[in-house]
Amino acid sequence: MLGSFLLAALIGASPAPPAGRETVIPRIRGFLEWVADGKQGVYIRGDTGQWYYARTEAPCARLRPHAAVSFVGAVQNQLDRYGAIVAEGWRCQLASVVESGPPPGLRRHPR
C-alpha cells in the first residue's frame, strides 16, 4: 500500500511537458542542442537560443538521452508537427511543436 502511494506521488511530481500554441522551429538544420525527456518528446534549442518542445504522437522507445537523433519532414528548413524524429532508426511522428523554456533539470546533449 505504501509503495503504491509513493509511486503515485512520484509520478504526479514529474513535470508535465510544455503546452502552448503550435509553432515551427525555424532553421532546424542549425539547431544547437537537444534533450530527450525520456518519455514522449524532445527539447530543442534553436540557433537563436529559443527552446522548443517537440512531442511525439506515441512513446518513442529509442528516444533516450544518448540516442542518435535526426529530424525529418522539415519543409523550407523548418520543423513543425507534421515532421518526425528518427531515434536510432525508429521514426516517431510528431504530434506538436511548441515554444518552451529550457528542459527541467535534464542533462543537455550538444549536437
N, C-alpha and C positions, 0 to 999 in steps of 0.2 A: 504494500500500500504506500509506504513512504517513498519507495523507489519510483513508483509511477508518478507520485506527486512532484518529486524532484525533476523527473524527466519532463513533465508538463511545464514546470516553471522554467526550465532551461530553454525549451522550445519557444515558449512565449517571450523569453527575454531576447531572442535573436532579433536584430533589427530587420524591419521589412524593407524590401527593395524600393528604391525611389519610384514615386508615381508622379505623373505630370503630363503636360501636353506633348504629343508626339512631335519629334523634330528629326533632323538629319544631322549626321556628323560630316561636316564639310572636309574636303581634302583628306579622306580616310587613309590614303597612301602615305600621308605624312604624320600619322598618329605617333605619339611619343611613348606611351606605355599602356598596358592593360593589366587588370587584376580580376581573376575569376572569383566569384563569390562562393564557389563551392556548391552551389545549388542549381541555379537556373539562369545564370546570366554573367555578364562581364562588365566591369567598369573600364571605360576607355578614356584616356586623356588625349584630347586633340592637340594639334600643333599650336593652338592659341593658349593652351593651358586649361581650357574648359573641360570639365569632366562630364561624361555621359554614361548612362546605364543602358545596356542592350540586353533585354530579357528574351530568352528563347521560349518557343511555344510549349515545350515539354522539357523535363530534366535532360540535360546533356551529359551523359555518363562520363565522357572523356574530358570534360571541361574542368581540369584540375589546375592547381597553381603552377605546375611546371610543364604543362602540355604545350605542344607545338600548335599554335593557333593562327588561322588566317581568316580574312573576312571576304565574302564573295557576294556578288549581286549588286555591287556598288555601281550605280549609274552616274556618269559625269563626276567620278571620284567622290561620291557621297554615299554614306551608308544609312539606310533607313529600315523600317520594319519589314520591308519586302526582301531584304538581304538575308544572309545566313552566316553562321560561324562554322568553320571547319576545325574541329579539335581532334588531332591525331587521326585524321582520315574520316572522321564521322561528321556528317553535315547536320547541323542543328539550325532549323529555321527560326528566324527572329519573329517575335510577337510584337515588340515595341522597342523604340529608342527614345529616351527622354534625357533632358539635361539633369545633371546630378551634382552633388558635392563629391568630394573625394571619398574613396571607399572607407567604411568604418573599421579602422584598426586592422586592415588586411595588409599583408606584405605586398609591396609593389614589384613588378617584374618589368624591367626595361625591355624594349623590343630587341 
